[in-house]
Amino acid sequence: MGADYWFSRRDLHELGANVETSLVMDIAVDSMRVAVLVAGPVLAAALLSGVLVGVLQAATSIQEMTLSFIPKLAIIGITLVIFGEWQLTVMAEYFETIFERVRAVTN
């Protein structure tokens, strides 16, 4: 590492010595849980609308590309309007806990 880095190797080693493997794994599991919670409603709505439009296209033999894109886009927008506040709340709470954990490790 050159002089351009903020931390020396010793500083990084000392900082890493305070972090336990279980804490890192807990943070990783929590981050995956939050990602699934936040992305779940939007992905489920996109999947459901895609399947419904696909069935409709197969039943009517209409193979227009915009027919599958526009309803999916509208459903995703509606889902974001409905669940957006909740998603932001979940993410804000998660980041607060991450900052508290970082503060606890650095003290």
MMTF fields as JSON, N, C-alpha, C and O atoms, coordinates in Angstrom:
{
  "mmtfVersion": "1.0.0",
  "mmtfProducer": "UNKNOWN",
  "numBonds": 427,
  "numAtoms": 428,
  "numGroups": 107,
  "numChains": 1,
  "numModels": 1,
  "chainsPerModel": [1],
  "groupsPerChain": [107],
  "chainIdList": ["A"],
  "bondAtomList": [4, 2, 8, 6, 12, 10, 16, 14, 20, 18, 24, 22, 28, 26, 32, 30, 36, 34, 40, 38, 44, 42, 48, 46, 52, 50, 56, 54, 60, 58, 64, 62, 68, 66, 72, 70, 76, 74, 80, 78, 84, 82, 88, 86, 92, 90, 96, 94, 100, 98, 104, 102, 108, 106, 112, 110, 116, 114, 120, 118, 124, 122, 128, 126, 132, 130, 136, 134, 140, 138, 144, 142, 148, 146, 152, 150, 156, 154, 160, 158, 164, 162, 168, 166, 172, 170, 176, 174, 180, 178, 184, 182, 188, 186, 192, 190, 196, 194, 200, 198, 204, 202, 208, 206, 212, 210, 216, 214, 220, 218, 224, 222, 228, 226, 232, 230, 236, 234, 240, 238, 244, 242, 248, 246, 252, 250, 256, 254, 260, 258, 264, 262, 268, 266, 272, 270, 276, 274, 280, 278, 284, 282, 288, 286, 292, 290, 296, 294, 300, 298, 304, 302, 308, 306, 312, 310, 316, 314, 320, 318, 324, 322, 328, 326, 332, 330, 336, 334, 340, 338, 344, 342, 348, 346, 352, 350, 356, 354, 360, 358, 364, 362, 368, 366, 372, 370, 376, 374, 380, 378, 384, 382, 388, 386, 392, 390, 396, 394, 400, 398, 404, 402, 408, 406, 412, 410, 416, 414, 420, 418, 424, 422],
  "bondOrderList": [1, 1, 1, 1, 1, 1, 1, 1, 1, 1, 1, 1, 1, 1, 1, 1, 1, 1, 1, 1, 1, 1, 1, 1, 1, 1, 1, 1, 1, 1, 1, 1, 1, 1, 1, 1, 1, 1, 1, 1, 1, 1, 1, 1, 1, 1, 1, 1, 1, 1, 1, 1, 1, 1, 1, 1, 1, 1, 1, 1, 1, 1, 1, 1, 1, 1, 1, 1, 1, 1, 1, 1, 1, 1, 1, 1, 1, 1, 1, 1, 1, 1, 1, 1, 1, 1, 1, 1, 1, 1, 1, 1, 1, 1, 1, 1, 1, 1, 1, 1, 1, 1, 1, 1, 1, 1],
  "groupList": [{"groupName": "MET", "atomNameList": ["N", "CA", "C", "O"], "elementList": ["N", "C", "C", "O"], "formalChargeList": [0, 0, 0, 0], "bondAtomList": [1, 0, 2, 1, 3, 2], "bondOrderList": [1, 1, 2], "singleLetterCode": "M", "chemCompType": "L-PEPTIDE LINKING"}, {"groupName": "GLY", "atomNameList": ["N", "CA", "C", "O"], "elementList": ["N", "C", "C", "O"], "formalChargeList": [0, 0, 0, 0], "bondAtomList": [1, 0, 2, 1, 3, 2], "bondOrderList": [1, 1, 2], "singleLetterCode": "G", "chemCompType": "PEPTIDE LINKING"}, {"groupName": "ALA", "atomNameList": ["N", "CA", "C", "O"], "elementList": ["N", "C", "C", "O"], "formalChargeList": [0, 0, 0, 0], "bondAtomList": [1, 0, 2, 1, 3, 2], "bondOrderList": [1, 1, 2], "singleLetterCode": "A", "chemCompType": "L-PEPTIDE LINKING"}, {"groupName": "ASP", "atomNameList": ["N", "CA", "C", "O"], "elementList": ["N", "C", "C", "O"], "formalChargeList": [0, 0, 0, 0], "bondAtomList": [1, 0, 2, 1, 3, 2], "bondOrderList": [1, 1, 2], "singleLetterCode": "D", "chemCompType": "L-PEPTIDE LINKING"}, {"groupName": "TYR", "atomNameList": ["N", "CA", "C", "O"], "elementList": ["N", "C", "C", "O"], "formalChargeList": [0, 0, 0, 0], "bondAtomList": [1, 0, 2, 1, 3, 2], "bondOrderList": [1, 1, 2], "singleLetterCode": "Y", "chemCompType": "L-PEPTIDE LINKING"}, {"groupName": "TRP", "atomNameList": ["N", "CA", "C", "O"], "elementList": ["N", "C", "C", "O"], "formalChargeList": [0, 0, 0, 0], "bondAtomList": [1, 0, 2, 1, 3, 2], "bondOrderList": [1, 1, 2], "singleLetterCode": "W", "chemCompType": "L-PEPTIDE LINKING"}, {"groupName": "PHE", "atomNameList": ["N", "CA", "C", "O"], "elementList": ["N", "C", "C", "O"], "formalChargeList": [0, 0, 0, 0], "bondAtomList": [1, 0, 2, 1, 3, 2], "bondOrderList": [1, 1, 2], "singleLetterCode": "F", "chemCompType": "L-PEPTIDE LINKING"}, {"groupName": "SER", "atomNameList": ["N", "CA", "C", "O"], "elementList": ["N", "C", "C", "O"], "formalChargeList": [0, 0, 0, 0], "bondAtomList": [1, 0, 2, 1, 3, 2], "bondOrderList": [1, 1, 2], "singleLetterCode": "S", "chemCompType": "L-PEPTIDE LINKING"}, {"groupName": "ARG", "atomNameList": ["N", "CA", "C", "O"], "elementList": ["N", "C", "C", "O"], "formalChargeList": [0, 0, 0, 0], "bondAtomList": [1, 0, 2, 1, 3, 2], "bondOrderList": [1, 1, 2], "singleLetterCode": "R", "chemCompType": "L-PEPTIDE LINKING"}, {"groupName": "LEU", "atomNameList": ["N", "CA", "C", "O"], "elementList": ["N", "C", "C", "O"], "formalChargeList": [0, 0, 0, 0], "bondAtomList": [1, 0, 2, 1, 3, 2], "bondOrderList": [1, 1, 2], "singleLetterCode": "L", "chemCompType": "L-PEPTIDE LINKING"}, {"groupName": "HIS", "atomNameList": ["N", "CA", "C", "O"], "elementList": ["N", "C", "C", "O"], "formalChargeList": [0, 0, 0, 0], "bondAtomList": [1, 0, 2, 1, 3, 2], "bondOrderList": [1, 1, 2], "singleLetterCode": "H", "chemCompType": "L-PEPTIDE LINKING"}, {"groupName": "GLU", "atomNameList": ["N", "CA", "C", "O"], "elementList": ["N", "C", "C", "O"], "formalChargeList": [0, 0, 0, 0], "bondAtomList": [1, 0, 2, 1, 3, 2], "bondOrderList": [1, 1, 2], "singleLetterCode": "E", "chemCompType": "L-PEPTIDE LINKING"}, {"groupName": "ASN", "atomNameList": ["N", "CA", "C", "O"], "elementList": ["N", "C", "C", "O"], "formalChargeList": [0, 0, 0, 0], "bondAtomList": [1, 0, 2, 1, 3, 2], "bondOrderList": [1, 1, 2], "singleLetterCode": "N", "chemCompType": "L-PEPTIDE LINKING"}, {"groupName": "VAL", "atomNameList": ["N", "CA", "C", "O"], "elementList": ["N", "C", "C", "O"], "formalChargeList": [0, 0, 0, 0], "bondAtomList": [1, 0, 2, 1, 3, 2], "bondOrderList": [1, 1, 2], "singleLetterCode": "V", "chemCompType": "L-PEPTIDE LINKING"}, {"groupName": "THR", "atomNameList": ["N", "CA", "C", "O"], "elementList": ["N", "C", "C", "O"], "formalChargeList": [0, 0, 0, 0], "bondAtomList": [1, 0, 2, 1, 3, 2], "bondOrderList": [1, 1, 2], "singleLetterCode": "T", "chemCompType": "L-PEPTIDE LINKING"}, {"groupName": "ILE", "atomNameList": ["N", "CA", "C", "O"], "elementList": ["N", "C", "C", "O"], "formalChargeList": [0, 0, 0, 0], "bondAtomList": [1, 0, 2, 1, 3, 2], "bondOrderList": [1, 1, 2], "singleLetterCode": "I", "chemCompType": "L-PEPTIDE LINKING"}, {"groupName": "PRO", "atomNameList": ["N", "CA", "C", "O"], "elementList": ["N", "C", "C", "O"], "formalChargeList": [0, 0, 0, 0], "bondAtomList": [1, 0, 2, 1, 3, 2], "bondOrderList": [1, 1, 2], "singleLetterCode": "P", "chemCompType": "L-PEPTIDE LINKING"}, {"groupName": "GLN", "atomNameList": ["N", "CA", "C", "O"], "elementList": ["N", "C", "C", "O"], "formalChargeList": [0, 0, 0, 0], "bondAtomList": [1, 0, 2, 1, 3, 2], "bondOrderList": [1, 1, 2], "singleLetterCode": "Q", "chemCompType": "L-PEPTIDE LINKING"}, {"groupName": "LYS", "atomNameList": ["N", "CA", "C", "O"], "elementList": ["N", "C", "C", "O"], "formalChargeList": [0, 0, 0, 0], "bondAtomList": [1, 0, 2, 1, 3, 2], "bondOrderList": [1, 1, 2], "singleLetterCode": "K", "chemCompType": "L-PEPTIDE LINKING"}],
  "groupTypeList": [0, 1, 2, 3, 4, 5, 6, 7, 8, 8, 3, 9, 10, 11, 9, 1, 2, 12, 13, 11, 14, 7, 9, 13, 0, 3, 15, 2, 13, 3, 7, 0, 8, 13, 2, 13, 9, 13, 2, 1, 16, 13, 9, 2, 2, 2, 9, 9, 7, 1, 13, 9, 13, 1, 13, 9, 17, 2, 2, 14, 7, 15, 17, 11, 0, 14, 9, 7, 6, 15, 16, 18, 9, 2, 15, 15, 1, 15, 14, 9, 13, 15, 6, 1, 11, 5, 17, 9, 14, 13, 0, 2, 11, 4, 6, 11, 14, 15, 6, 11, 8, 13, 8, 2, 13, 14, 12],
  "groupIdList": [1, 2, 3, 4, 5, 6, 7, 8, 9, 10, 11, 12, 13, 14, 15, 16, 17, 18, 19, 20, 21, 22, 23, 24, 25, 26, 27, 28, 29, 30, 31, 32, 33, 34, 35, 36, 37, 38, 39, 40, 41, 42, 43, 44, 45, 46, 47, 48, 49, 50, 51, 52, 53, 54, 55, 56, 57, 58, 59, 60, 61, 62, 63, 64, 65, 66, 67, 68, 69, 70, 71, 72, 73, 74, 75, 76, 77, 78, 79, 80, 81, 82, 83, 84, 85, 86, 87, 88, 89, 90, 91, 92, 93, 94, 95, 96, 97, 98, 99, 100, 101, 102, 103, 104, 105, 106, 107],
  "secStructList": [7, 7, 6, 6, 1, 1, 1, 7, 2, 2, 2, 2, 2, 2, 2, 2, 2, 6, 1, 7, 2, 2, 2, 2, 2, 2, 2, 2, 2, 2, 2, 2, 2, 2, 2, 2, 2, 2, 2, 2, 2, 2, 2, 2, 2, 2, 2, 2, 2, 2, 2, 2, 2, 2, 2, 2, 2, 2, 2, 2, 6, 7, 7, 7, 2, 2, 2, 2, 2, 2, 2, 2, 2, 2, 2, 2, 2, 2, 2, 2, 2, 2, 2, 2, 2, 2, 2, 2, 2, 2, 2, 2, 2, 2, 2, 2, 2, 2, 2, 2, 2, 2, 2, 2, 2, 2, 7],
  "xCoordList": [0.84, 0.0, 0.877, 1.884, 0.49, 1.265, 0.751, -0.113, 1.301, 0.932, -0.435, -0.966, -1.017, -2.31, -3.468, -4.569, -3.254, -4.338, -4.495, -3.531, -5.697, -5.997, -5.432, -4.973, -5.467, -5.027, -3.732, -3.523, -2.88, -1.71, -2.118, -3.235, -1.235, -1.539, -1.783, -2.667, -1.014, -1.188, -2.57, -3.236, -3.001, -4.331, -5.424, -6.373, -5.299, -6.301, -6.3, -7.359, -5.129, -5.047, -5.679, -6.415, -5.399, -5.987, -7.498, -8.225, -7.969, -9.41, -10.049, -11.119, -9.436, -9.966, -9.915, -10.723, -8.994, -8.877, -10.078, -10.413, -10.724, -11.866, -13.155, -14.122, -13.19, -14.397, -14.371, -13.451, -15.386, -15.465, -16.184, -16.956, -15.92, -16.533, -18.043, -18.781, -18.507, -19.949, -20.662, -21.787, -20.015, -20.613, -20.727, -21.739, -19.705, -19.733, -20.823, -21.54, -20.949, -21.981, -23.377, -24.299, -23.545, -24.843, -25.223, -26.374, -24.253, -24.515, -24.858, -25.751, -24.159, -24.435, -25.831, -26.551, -26.217, -27.553, -28.63, -29.641, -28.415, -29.387, -29.507, -30.605, -28.385, -28.448, -29.2, -29.934, -29.027, -29.78, -31.275, -32.113, -31.603, -33.007, -33.65, -34.767, -32.957, -33.493, -33.626, -34.602, -32.66, -32.741, -33.951, -34.639, -34.216, -35.386, -36.673, -37.62, -36.715, -37.921, -38.211, -39.359, -37.177, -37.376, -37.693, -38.558, -37.007, -37.209, -38.381, -38.893, -38.812, -39.851, -41.15, -41.608, -41.762, -43.041, -42.943, -43.826, -41.882, -41.733, -41.483, -42.065, -40.616, -40.328, -41.538, -41.786, -42.29, -43.489, -44.53, -45.172, -44.695, -45.657, -45.226, -46.057, -43.922, -43.427, -43.591, -43.957, -43.326, -43.48, -44.933, -45.239, -45.819, -47.242, -47.788, -48.517, -47.44, -47.944, -47.332, -48.013, -46.069, -45.446, -46.099, -46.309, -46.424, -47.09, -48.486, -48.882, -49.231, -50.588, -50.582, -51.396, -49.675, -49.59, -49.117, -49.587, -48.203, -47.743, -48.854, -48.962, -49.68, -50.82, -51.81, -52.341, -52.053, -52.954, -52.415, -53.177, -51.124, -50.532, -50.586, -50.831, -50.364, -50.418, -51.838, -52.049, -52.812, -54.207, -54.726, -55.548, -54.257, -54.775, -53.839, -54.197, -52.667, -51.655, -51.206, -50.819, -51.252, -50.738, -49.31, -49.084, -48.351, -46.949, -46.318, -45.236, -46.977, -46.466, -45.573, -45.998, -44.338, -43.388, -43.822, -43.626, -44.411, -44.821, -45.99, -46.208, -46.744, -47.862, -47.372, -48.075, -46.201, -45.678, -44.919, -44.839, -44.369, -43.558, -44.387, -44.111, -45.373, -46.146, -46.925, -46.856, -47.661, -48.358, -47.398, -47.674, -46.28, -45.297, -44.74, -44.577, -44.454, -43.947, -44.985, -44.645, -46.238, -47.307, -47.495, -47.663, -47.47, -47.637, -46.475, -46.682, -45.257, -44.098, -44.213, -43.895, -44.658, -44.855, -45.897, -45.697, -47.009, -48.067, -47.563, -47.868, -46.797, -46.244, -45.277, -45.273, -44.463, -43.548, -44.291, -43.863, -45.396, -46.196, -46.808, -46.843, -47.284, -47.933, -46.921, -47.138, -45.816, -44.861, -43.631, -42.777, -43.511, -42.3, -41.969, -40.814, -42.962, -42.721, -42.259, -41.344, -42.891, -42.493, -41.07, -40.293, -40.732, -39.39, -38.337, -37.288, -38.61, -37.673, -37.528, -36.434, -38.626, -38.572, -37.72, -36.902, -37.902, -37.108, -35.629, -34.791, -35.302, -33.905, -33.311, -32.158, -34.07, -33.56, -33.293, -32.276, -34.183, -33.964, -32.737, -31.971, -32.555, -31.397, -30.101, -29.147, -30.06, -28.855, -28.574, -27.412, -29.608, -29.398, -28.729, -27.819, -29.175, -28.541, -27.11, -26.238, -26.856, -25.487, -24.586, -23.472, -25.054, -24.243, -24.002, -22.917, -24.996, -24.808, -23.771, -22.95, -23.797, -22.806, -21.407, -20.451, -21.278, -19.969, -19.458, -18.279, -20.328, -19.948, -19.503, -18.545, -20.19, -19.836, -18.488, -17.724, -18.198, -16.939, -15.758, -14.685, -15.952, -14.835, -14.549, -13.477, -15.474, -15.23, -14.506, -14.223],
  "yCoordList": [-1.192, 0.0, 1.244, 1.309, 2.203, 3.423, 4.476, 4.215, 5.668, 6.767, 7.332, 8.155, 6.909, 7.428, 6.867, 7.417, 5.791, 5.159, 5.826, 6.356, 5.799, 6.444, 5.675, 6.272, 4.346, 3.506, 2.79, 2.407, 2.619, 1.784, 0.333, 0.052, -0.578, -2.001, -2.319, -3.112, -1.713, -1.959, -1.494, -2.182, -0.313, 0.186, -0.753, -1.031, -1.24, -2.155, -3.47, -4.047, -3.945, -5.199, -5.023, -5.897, -3.907, -3.66, -3.491, -3.955, -2.836, -2.688, -4.04, -4.326, -4.867, -6.186, -7.12, -8.046, -6.91, -7.78, -7.622, -8.546, -6.471, -6.229, -6.83, -6.982, -7.17, -7.681, -9.206, -9.839, -9.78, -11.232, -11.778, -11.072, -13.035, -13.672, -13.77, -13.62, -14.017, -14.134, -12.81, -12.801, -11.692, -10.384, -10.139, -9.621, -10.505, -10.331, -11.204, -10.76, -12.432, -13.326, -12.829, -12.937, -12.29, -11.73, -10.566, -10.444, -9.718, -8.588, -9.085, -8.54, -10.112, -10.655, -11.26, -11.045, -12.012, -12.62, -11.544, -11.619, -10.545, -9.456, -8.678, -8.275, -8.465, -7.722, -8.503, -7.913, -9.82, -10.634, -10.627, -10.578, -10.675, -10.635, -9.315, -9.301, -8.219, -6.899, -6.778, -6.209, -7.304, -7.235, -7.998, -7.53, -9.168, -9.948, -9.229, -9.183, -8.672, -7.959, -6.742, -6.495, -5.995, -4.765, -5.067, -4.422, -6.031, -6.326, -7.262, -7.323, -7.989, -8.998, -8.518, -9.103, -7.47, -7.039, -6.61, -6.921, -5.904, -5.437, -6.62, -6.7, -7.533, -8.696, -9.612, -10.163, -9.776, -10.617, -10.003, -10.713, -8.684, -8.022, -8.117, -8.336, -7.952, -8.067, -9.493, -9.697, -10.471, -11.862, -12.191, -12.807, -11.787, -12.069, -11.389, -12.007, -10.126, -9.437, -10.03, -10.117, -10.437, -11.067, -12.384, -12.676, -13.185, -14.462, -14.237, -14.91, -13.305, -13.037, -12.509, -12.929, -11.6, -11.07, -12.162, -12.227, -13.012, -14.117, -15.098, -15.574, -15.406, -16.303, -15.645, -16.297, -14.352, -13.619, -13.592, -13.764, -13.379, -13.369, -14.751, -14.866, -15.787, -17.138, -17.51, -18.2, -17.056, -17.396, -16.656, -17.19, -15.436, -14.636, -14.597, -14.02, -15.187, -15.19, -13.789, -13.55, -12.865, -11.512, -11.489, -11.697, -11.237, -11.265, -9.875, -9.715, -8.902, -7.535, -7.347, -7.642, -6.857, -6.708, -5.656, -5.834, -4.561, -3.507, -3.948, -3.391, -4.944, -5.439, -6.092, -6.055, -6.681, -7.28, -6.26, -6.417, -5.234, -4.262, -3.215, -2.924, -2.652, -1.545, -1.969, -1.261, -3.08, -3.466, -3.775, -3.448, -4.401, -4.712, -3.426, -3.335, -2.448, -1.165, -0.464, 0.112, -0.511, 0.124, -0.575, 0.092, -1.89, -2.643, -2.376, -2.236, -2.304, -2.004, -0.606, -0.406, 0.356, 1.713, 1.763, 2.419, 1.074, 1.034, 0.35, 0.786, -0.716, -1.428, -0.542, -0.559, 0.226, 1.13, 2.238, 2.658, 2.705, 3.715, 3.131, 3.791, 1.901, 1.267, 0.89, 1.175, 0.247, -0.29, 0.581, 0.23, 1.691, 2.51, 3.033, 2.98, 3.535, 4.069, 2.967, 3.172, 1.805, 0.677, 0.218, -0.102, 0.186, -0.223, 0.741, 0.31, 2.029, 3.011, 2.89, 3.064, 2.593, 2.417, 1.211, 1.29, 0.108, -1.102, -0.831, -1.234, -0.161, 0.125, 1.107, 0.948, 2.118, 3.086, 2.416, 2.694, 1.547, 0.827, -0.077, -0.186, -0.719, -1.588, -0.781, -1.193, 0.365, 1.176, 1.746, 1.906, 2.054, 2.503, 1.412, 1.694, 0.164, -0.928, -1.163, -1.481, -1.011, -1.168, -0.087, -0.381, 1.15, 2.223, 2.009, 2.311, 1.496, 1.194, 0.095, 0.17, -0.927, -2.011, -1.493, -1.867, -0.637, -0.068, 0.779, 0.715, 1.559, 2.381, 1.513, 1.853, 0.394, -0.491, -1.173, -1.402, -1.493, -2.174, -1.203, -1.578, 0.027, 0.989, 1.568, 2.136, 1.443, 1.969, 0.984, 1.266],
  "zCoordList": [0.0, 0.0, 0.0, 0.704, -0.778, -0.87, 0.092, 0.93, -0.048, 0.834, 0.485, 1.231, -0.633, -1.067, -0.256, -0.307, 0.49, 1.241, 2.596, 3.148, 3.126, 4.402, 5.586, 6.559, 5.501, 6.605, 6.235, 5.084, 7.219, 6.995, 7.185, 7.621, 6.865, 7.046, 8.511, 8.834, 9.397, 10.828, 11.288, 12.061, 10.804, 11.181, 10.698, 11.431, 9.482, 8.945, 9.704, 9.951, 10.074, 10.832, 12.211, 12.67, 12.872, 14.198, 14.112, 14.99, 13.07, 12.89, 12.617, 13.156, 11.811, 11.513, 12.695, 12.776, 13.616, 14.782, 15.704, 16.445, 15.669, 16.543, 15.995, 16.742, 14.726, 14.096, 14.137, 13.618, 14.757, 14.834, 13.606, 12.957, 13.3, 12.138, 12.3, 11.326, 13.511, 13.729, 13.467, 12.968, 13.801, 13.539, 12.04, 11.568, 11.302, 9.851, 9.233, 8.336, 9.706, 9.173, 9.538, 8.729, 10.736, 11.117, 10.211, 9.793, 9.913, 9.026, 7.623, 6.976, 7.151, 5.818, 5.747, 4.773, 6.769, 6.787, 6.868, 6.17, 7.718, 7.822, 6.517, 6.133, 5.834, 4.574, 3.503, 2.71, 3.47, 2.508, 2.843, 1.944, 4.128, 4.547, 4.139, 3.622, 4.367, 4.006, 2.491, 2.002, 1.747, 0.282, -0.232, -1.14, 0.337, -0.084, 0.309, -0.477, 1.505, 1.946, 1.066, 0.698, 0.737, -0.025, -1.492, -2.083, -2.075, -3.497, -3.744, -4.862, -2.728, -2.895, -3.512, -4.493, -2.97, -3.547, -5.013, -5.813, -5.361, -6.741, -7.679, -8.76, -7.254, -8.103, -8.236, -9.308, -7.154, -7.222, -8.153, -8.927, -8.076, -8.957, -10.416, -11.297, -10.676, -12.056, -12.569, -13.726, -11.726, -12.131, -12.426, -13.447, -11.546, -11.73, -12.983, -13.759, -13.179, -14.374, -15.641, -16.662, -15.599, -16.763, -17.127, -18.304, -16.113, -16.377, -16.942, -17.894, -16.373, -16.854, -18.287, -19.109, -18.581, -19.938, -20.895, -22.031, -20.46, -21.305, -21.62, -22.75, -20.634, -20.866, -21.822, -22.72, -21.623, -22.509, -23.942, -24.894, -24.096, -25.434, -26.074, -27.275, -25.296, -25.852, -26.245, -27.243, -25.465, -25.759, -26.981, -27.725, -27.194, -28.301, -29.504, -30.531, -29.41, -30.477, -30.854, -31.997, -29.911, -30.128, -29.595, -28.403, -30.477, -30.079, -30.166, -30.731, -29.621, -29.617, -28.382, -27.266, -28.573, -27.479, -26.463, -25.261, -26.942, -26.019, -25.152, -24.077, -25.608, -24.809, -23.53, -22.52, -23.54, -22.311, -21.465, -20.247, -22.078, -21.358, -20.628, -19.464, -21.266, -20.693, -19.446, -18.441, -19.452, -18.213, -17.069, -15.914, -17.391, -16.359, -15.742, -14.526, -16.576, -16.093, -15.225, -14.192, -15.638, -14.859, -13.507, -12.486, -13.494, -12.249, -11.301, -10.096, -11.829, -10.984, -10.393, -9.221, -11.177, -10.664, -9.568, -8.546, -9.772, -8.753, -7.483, -6.372, -7.653, -6.497, -5.722, -4.491, -6.426, -5.746, -4.998, -3.924, -5.561, -4.872, -3.603, -2.565, -3.687, -2.539, -1.451, -0.273, -1.849, -0.882, -0.67, 0.144, -1.366, -1.296, 0.084, 0.508, 0.787, 2.128, 3.077, 3.874, 2.99, 3.831, 3.502, 4.402, 2.206, 1.803, 2.342, 2.821, 2.267, 2.799, 4.312, 4.849, 4.999, 6.447, 6.818, 7.734, 6.125, 6.391, 6.156, 6.962, 5.073, 4.772, 5.77, 6.173, 6.177, 7.153, 8.498, 9.133, 8.933, 10.185, 10.095, 11.053, 8.955, 8.774, 8.836, 9.496, 8.154, 8.172, 9.55, 9.922, 10.313, 11.688, 12.515, 13.295, 12.35, 13.098, 12.622, 13.431, 11.334, 10.827, 11.422, 11.856, 11.445, 12.009, 13.503, 13.999, 14.223, 15.638, 15.825, 16.74, 14.968, 15.058, 14.761, 15.44, 13.755, 13.43, 14.589, 14.935, 15.179, 16.322, 17.494, 18.189, 17.718, 18.812, 18.558, 19.495, 17.306, 16.986, 17.089, 17.563, 16.652, 16.642, 18.014, 18.222, 18.962, 20.318, 21.172, 22.337]
}
